Amino acid sequence: MNITKIPVDIQKMLRNALLISISPTYEYQNGNRMERIVGYKYTVILPELAYEKINVKILGNKLMEISDEAIAVKFENVEAKLFCIDGKYDITATATSIQPIKNGAEGK
């Protein structure tokens, strides 16, 4: 079985996600990092999963700023997949947008 083909329920994982940091994502050419910023990685902690961290990459301009406290957020059009490097499995996630959740409660 190829474990990287297993679907990831990223919507459920990101429920109650708290944004803790933002860092730039750079363009790469032939395996070399270039100077050009192509997007941002939004690092969130997941209270429902023992406060594990996950990075969600969004291409384009920075969509939020961080504060001294974690911010409850939701992502639009988020997708995730498993990958393996040197025998260690991890998750990569991408989205098209991020928004703060008012009063820490997600509206439906």
N, C-alpha and C positions, 0 to 999 in steps of 0.2 A: 504494500500500500504506500502510495506517495502522500505523506502527511501534508505536504504543501497544497494539496488539492482539497483539503477539508475546509468547508465554509466556516467563516468566523462571524458570529453574531455581534458585530461591532456596535450596533445601536444599543444592545443590551449592556455591553461592556462600558459604554460611555455615559450611561445613565448616571446623573449626579456628578459628572466630571468637574474637576476643579482645576482651572488654569493656574500654573505656578511659574512658567517661564516661556519666553519666546526667543528664538535664535534664527539667524538667517540661514537659508539654504543656497548654496552656490552652484553655478553652472560647472559641469565637468566636460572636458574634451579629451578623448583618448586616455581616460583614467587620471587626468590631471585637473586639479581644482583651478578654476579661473577666478578672476576678481568679481565677475558679474553676479549679483544676487538675483535669483530667479523666484524666490518665495521664502516662506518662513515655516519653521517647525514650532508648533504649539505643544508644549509639554503639559500634560494633565495628570493629576493623580485620580485614582478610582477608589473612592471610599468603600464601595460594595465589593471590591476585590482586594481587600487587605491593603489598601493604599498603594497598589502597584502603579507604576508610571508607564505612560505610553506617549509617543510623539505622533502628532498628526500633521502631515505636511500639506500646506496650501500654497499653490503657485500664485505669484503676483505680489501686489503691495501688502504691507503689514496692515491687518484689519482690526487689530486691538492693541491696546497698551496694557501692561500689567501694573498692579499696585503692590503695596506692601503685604496685602492679604490675598489668599487664593480667591479666584473669581469663578462662580458657577457659570458654565458655558454649555452651549449646544452647537453641534456641527451640522452643516447641510451637505447632502450627497456624499456621505462618508462611506468609504470602502476600505477593506482590510484583507490582508492575506498573510499566511504563515510563510516563513523562510528559514533556511538553515545555513549557518556558516560555521565551519569547523566543528560540526556535531552539536552546535547549540541552536535551539529553535527560538524564534522571536516573531513579533508581529510588526508589519509595516502598515501604516494607515495614511490615507489621503482624503481630502475633503475639498469642497469648493468655497466654503464660507464658515465663519465662526461668529457667534453672537453671545453676549452675556445674557444670563437668565435673570430676569427681574425678581428680586426678593428670594433668590435661590430656589424658586419653584418653577419647573418647566410647564409652560402652558401648552395645551393640546388644541 
